[in-house]
Amino acid sequence: MIDFEIRPSDHPTPEAERDAMLRAPGFGQVFTDHMVTIRWDAERGWHDARLEPYGPLTLDPATTVFHYAQEFFEGLKAYRQDNGSIVMFRPEANAARSNSSARRMAMPELPEETFIRALELLVTQDRDWVPQAEGNSLYLRPFMIATQRGLGVNHPSSQYLFCVIASPAASYFAGGVKPVTVWLSEDYTRAAPGGTGAVKCGGNYAAAFTAQRQAVEQGCDQVVWLDAAEHRWVEEMGGMNLFFVYGKDRIVTPGLTGTLLPGVTRDSLLKLAPELGIAAEEGRISIGQWQEQCASGELTEVFACGTAAVITPVGKVKGEDREWLVGDGAPGPVSLRLREELLGIQTGRHTDHFNWIHKVC
């Protein structure tokens, strides 16, 4: 285990100012007093690990990350449970996915115990920033960037920075479980086989902005991505995984083909649903099947899931030449039950039979 140097801020946010921020934190707009940084180079490996005051990073204009986008990030949450303790949800899964991303991006893997220790240190130091309000949490953003100075595309960077920052967060979508309207993106592709679709790298999200803007122009909240080859098979919604609900006892999510992100919430629901008597499976569904099965009543609900929004129902689907409701357009009972059960585990209201909760302090 690497040793961390602890450098607390000399000027933490005053309590009254912090409390005012926590009353309406939004999402990703407010940040805590500290961050964690660890550096890597080819000679020393991981070194210079520290908890330090939150602040700007100084990087040369020729730094590799700016020119070749060698970077990736993670996202998870810490919760203040009803008994006052602070916990994280499945950080081990994020540590494993982080290393999977590192391998794909030709970056060094960080030992999982060091990844988790970095999170623990930051959450413990900034525990007063973990919101108490219902539905709020402390969003944790670990990320790694290439920091070698120089221009050259023939090899990966020889230096890297791993960093963790934290942001108190309200619900990602205003209204909590208000159904969203989605736009079928038939002009743009999120990822192709052999690419980086399974990695949380920034390039995936930057390339999605145009399609998301198109969705908004069409009166929709989010874009739905289709496969790269046929533009027929449903993959993801924005940066979230999708689930299709059949009746009251079966859910299906697109299988992991290398073009979809292996979401931690997705994996959690695949494990949780059977415990509630709901069969859960991976498969695939075309846009034609989605529309036809909604019309016949076979497909009763659709929801998206992810760390930030947890579970968000899909109420309406729009495309260039089609439009239809999912069910009656309102949140369905299966979506709401799964959301309640998952939030219940995260906040300590329900028993954690899966050992997903990682106590911090």
C-alpha atoms as one frame of an Amber mdcrd trajectory, in Angstrom:
protein
   0.000   0.000   0.000   1.411   3.358  -1.013   1.761   5.952   1.777  -0.250
   9.159   1.475   0.934  12.553   2.683  -1.931  14.445   4.334  -1.973  18.207
   3.713  -5.250  19.662   5.024  -6.402  23.027   3.711  -5.549  26.077   5.820
  -8.703  27.774   4.539 -11.604  25.299   4.479 -15.006  26.583   3.433 -16.766
  28.235   6.409 -19.559  26.110   7.870 -22.350  28.572   7.063 -21.178  28.903
   3.446 -20.881  25.117   3.088 -24.348  24.559   4.531 -25.803  27.048   2.060
 -24.180  25.176  -0.821 -25.503  21.841   0.442 -29.085  23.083   0.461 -29.104
  23.192  -3.354 -25.886  21.667  -4.693 -27.082  20.858  -8.214 -24.869  18.324
  -9.959 -21.143  18.776 -10.511 -21.146  22.490  -9.707 -19.877  22.592  -6.121
 -16.650  20.927  -4.963 -15.250  20.016  -1.572 -12.163  21.453   0.110  -9.699
  18.726  -0.845  -8.565  16.344  -3.555  -6.245  13.349  -3.779  -3.387  13.148
  -6.283  -0.935  10.344  -7.116   1.748  10.484  -9.792   3.289   7.782 -11.975
   6.334   7.634 -14.186   8.223   4.843 -15.875  11.130   4.979 -13.418   9.338
   5.194 -10.058   5.897   3.772 -10.711   3.189   5.224  -8.459   4.548   7.831
  -6.046   3.962  11.239  -4.416   0.493  10.327  -3.130  -1.163  13.067  -1.197
  -4.412  14.514   0.080  -4.207  18.251  -0.521  -6.374  21.365  -0.881  -8.618
  21.391  -3.949  -7.139  23.613  -6.608  -5.984  24.069 -10.206  -3.572  21.703
 -11.938  -0.612  23.291 -13.723   0.113  21.608 -17.062   2.350  22.517 -19.968
   0.483  23.408 -23.210   2.221  20.445 -24.872   0.972  17.939 -22.284  -0.124
  14.688 -23.922  -3.672  14.703 -22.558  -4.490  17.923 -24.426  -3.444  16.602
 -27.817  -4.140  12.863 -27.789  -6.875  12.544 -25.148  -5.138   9.802 -23.201
  -7.356   9.863 -20.123 -10.389   8.273 -18.493 -12.533   8.724 -15.409 -14.819
   6.927 -12.966 -17.910   7.944 -11.015 -19.387   6.675  -7.762 -21.122   8.032
  -4.685 -20.790   8.291  -0.935 -23.986   8.404   1.138 -24.851   9.528   4.635
 -26.957   6.681   5.979 -29.861   7.093   8.359 -27.677   6.055  11.334 -25.198
   8.845  10.547 -22.435   6.675   9.088 -20.928   7.492   5.702 -20.560   4.731
   3.136 -19.586   4.203  -0.494 -21.452   1.964  -2.914 -19.400  -0.797  -4.556
 -16.045   1.014  -4.838 -14.379  -2.323  -5.597 -16.364  -2.513  -8.845 -15.211
   0.962  -9.834 -11.605   0.080  -8.990 -11.799  -2.978 -11.256 -13.423  -1.015
 -14.093 -10.817   1.729 -13.709  -8.058  -0.776 -14.332  -9.921  -2.216 -17.308
 -10.074   1.305 -18.739  -6.367   1.819 -18.022  -5.462  -1.315 -19.968  -7.520
  -0.234 -22.979  -6.050   3.280 -22.947  -2.431   2.014 -22.571  -2.149   3.602
 -19.132  -0.777   2.156 -15.862  -3.107   0.226 -13.589  -3.526   1.548 -10.057
  -3.678  -1.151  -7.362  -7.304  -1.540  -6.323  -6.496  -1.106  -2.643  -4.801
   2.223  -3.431  -7.793   3.365  -5.506 -10.139   2.628  -2.596  -7.794   4.141
  -0.015  -7.700   7.392  -2.013 -11.504   7.528  -1.923 -11.612   6.778   1.797
  -9.135   9.532   2.611 -11.032  12.157   0.651 -14.457  11.194   1.978 -13.177
  11.081   5.553 -11.435  14.449   5.283 -14.469  16.104   3.653 -17.182  14.152
   5.490 -19.013  17.371   6.416 -19.697  17.809   2.681 -21.763  14.611   2.453
 -25.362  15.896   2.206 -28.068  14.804   4.612 -31.053  15.692   2.426 -33.118
  12.854   0.983 -31.836  11.800  -2.441 -28.573  13.747  -2.194 -25.074  12.272
  -2.046 -21.386  13.043  -2.456 -20.379  12.287  -6.040 -16.782  11.046  -6.352
 -14.848  11.550  -9.573 -11.550   9.626  -9.843  -9.694  10.240 -13.101  -6.316
   9.663 -14.731  -4.576  11.842 -17.318  -1.370  11.582 -19.337   1.061  14.317
 -18.242   4.172  13.831 -20.382   5.279  17.011 -22.149   5.824  16.660 -25.869
   4.101  15.984 -29.167   4.295  12.536 -30.701   1.668   9.967 -31.567   3.755
   6.796 -31.769   3.711   5.842 -28.110   1.713   6.457 -24.925   2.786   8.935
 -22.290   5.531   8.030 -19.822   3.964  10.097 -17.009   0.473  10.137 -15.483
  -1.582  11.820 -12.795  -4.376  10.073 -10.899  -6.736  12.430  -9.087  -9.942
  12.215  -7.061 -12.297  15.146  -6.547 -15.694  15.219  -4.836 -18.909  17.139
  -5.428 -22.075  17.175  -3.297 -24.926  16.346  -5.631 -28.687  16.488  -5.838
 -30.663  14.319  -8.255 -29.089  14.324 -11.742 -32.411  14.843 -13.541 -34.672
  17.549 -12.132 -37.834  15.966 -10.794 -36.142  12.739  -9.713 -38.284  10.044
 -11.330 -39.963  12.225 -13.931 -39.924  10.252 -17.213 -37.658  11.518 -19.968
 -38.280  11.731 -23.703 -35.515  10.214 -25.822 -34.305  10.768 -29.380 -33.137
   7.857 -31.552 -29.785   8.897 -33.003 -29.640   7.549 -36.539 -27.074  10.104
 -37.762 -24.350   9.594 -35.174 -22.646   6.619 -33.505 -21.317   6.478 -29.962
 -18.951   3.522 -30.366 -17.966   0.736 -32.742 -16.614  -2.786 -32.118 -12.959
  -2.662 -31.168 -13.212   0.954 -30.031 -13.494   2.507 -26.582 -17.225   2.096
 -25.937 -16.579   0.100 -22.762 -14.266   2.793 -21.359 -15.283   5.976 -19.519
 -12.947   8.123 -21.583 -13.723  11.752 -22.253 -13.580  11.373 -26.025 -16.720
   9.232 -25.953 -18.619  12.022 -24.234 -17.231  14.857 -26.359 -18.263  12.984
 -29.507 -21.789  12.657 -28.069 -22.452  16.369 -27.636 -23.654  16.973 -31.188
 -26.154  14.123 -31.007 -27.347  15.294 -27.588 -27.821  18.806 -28.956 -29.846
  17.324 -31.812 -32.011  15.514 -29.257 -32.690  18.765 -27.406 -33.553  20.511
 -30.677 -36.141  17.780 -31.257 -37.720  18.445 -27.853 -36.076  15.460 -26.151
 -34.131  15.114 -22.923 -31.614  12.478 -23.958 -30.220  10.659 -26.981 -30.470
   6.884 -27.476 -27.506   5.286 -29.223 -27.885   2.516 -31.803 -25.299   0.026
 -33.035 -22.650   1.265 -35.481 -23.160  -1.409 -38.151 -26.916  -1.368 -38.787
 -28.196   1.601 -36.763 -30.907  -0.785 -35.640 -30.027  -2.301 -32.282 -30.488
  -0.276 -29.106 -27.358   0.234 -27.018 -27.382   3.087 -24.454 -29.162   6.280
 -23.454 -26.686   9.137 -23.263 -24.122   7.875 -20.773 -26.523   5.423 -19.124
 -27.500   1.792 -19.615 -31.063   0.892 -20.654 -33.443  -1.752 -19.307 -36.661
  -3.007 -20.937 -39.461  -4.266 -18.689 -41.869  -7.018 -19.721 -44.906  -7.249
 -17.462 -44.117  -7.345 -13.764 -41.483 -10.059 -13.629 -38.855  -9.708 -16.385
 -36.246  -7.122 -17.365 -33.792  -7.206 -20.278 -30.744  -5.029 -20.914 -28.536
  -4.931 -24.023 -25.636  -7.353 -23.677 -22.067  -6.123 -23.327 -20.524  -6.255
 -26.783 -17.532  -4.007 -26.156 -19.439  -0.958 -27.403 -21.451  -0.449 -24.195
 -20.258   0.763 -20.841 -20.363  -2.011 -18.198 -22.248   0.124 -15.686 -22.008
  -0.639 -11.971 -25.710   0.234 -11.514 -26.534  -2.029 -14.478 -24.652  -4.918
 -12.885 -26.290  -4.227  -9.520 -29.789  -4.405 -11.011 -29.010  -7.665 -12.806
 -28.136  -9.131  -9.400 -30.837  -7.375  -7.337 -33.871  -7.999  -9.557 -33.903
 -11.837  -9.205 -33.905 -11.432  -5.414 -37.189  -9.538  -5.860 -38.735 -12.201
  -8.094 -37.920 -10.325 -11.315 -36.049 -12.316 -13.951 -33.099 -10.321 -15.325
 -31.218 -11.090 -18.495 -28.982  -9.656 -21.179 -30.157  -9.652 -24.781 -30.777
  -7.216 -27.574 -33.721  -5.260 -28.879 -34.142  -3.372 -32.145 -35.905  -0.042
 -32.499 -38.603  -1.857 -34.480 -39.173  -4.347 -31.664 -39.208  -1.538 -29.112
 -41.995   0.256 -30.967 -43.991  -2.879 -31.822 -43.793  -4.344 -28.320 -44.912
  -1.061 -26.781 -47.878  -0.991 -29.170 -48.871  -4.555 -28.293 -48.475  -4.003
 -24.545 -45.793  -6.698 -24.253 -43.171  -4.098 -23.312 -44.556  -2.163 -20.372
 -41.696   0.015 -19.109 -38.242   1.233 -20.089 -35.740   2.866 -17.780 -32.140
   4.078 -17.894 -29.723   3.558 -15.033 -26.390   4.962 -13.921 -24.490   6.231
 -10.913 -25.573   9.851 -11.261 -29.305   9.388 -11.895 -29.760   5.880 -10.368
 -32.943   4.953 -12.312 -34.727   7.260 -14.737 -37.929   6.116 -16.531 -38.274
   6.620 -20.282 -41.758   7.877 -21.133 -41.623   8.708 -24.848 -39.454   7.814
 -27.852 -38.978  10.024 -30.916 -37.148   9.500 -34.202 -36.991  10.980 -37.678
 -40.162   9.230 -38.809 -41.667   7.738 -35.667 -42.860   8.546 -32.179 -44.476
   6.471 -29.450 -45.222   6.251 -25.742 -43.785   3.663 -23.410 -46.771   2.304
 -21.482 -48.849   5.307 -20.504 -45.791   7.571 -20.395 -45.648   7.535 -16.604
 -43.124   5.811 -14.309 -43.943   2.103 -14.031 -44.119  -0.054 -10.896 -41.080
  -2.190 -11.707 -38.856   0.844 -12.353 -40.009   2.492  -9.148 -39.595  -0.674
  -7.083 -36.066  -1.313  -8.313 -35.156   2.309  -7.696 -36.536   2.208  -4.171
 -34.774  -1.074  -3.376 -31.413   0.121  -4.696 -31.619   3.477  -2.928 -32.700
   1.641   0.202 -29.490  -0.386   0.193 -27.358   2.661  -0.504 -28.891   4.713
   2.297 -29.073   1.859   4.829 -32.877   1.608   4.941 -32.742  -1.905   3.459
 -30.481  -4.813   4.326 -27.445  -5.208   2.114 -27.406  -8.915   1.273 -24.705
  -8.433  -1.365 -22.008  -6.724   0.749 -22.063  -3.764  -1.628 -21.818  -1.137
   1.110 -18.300  -0.020   2.031 -18.256   1.859   5.325 -15.915   4.844   5.435
 -16.593   6.590   8.743
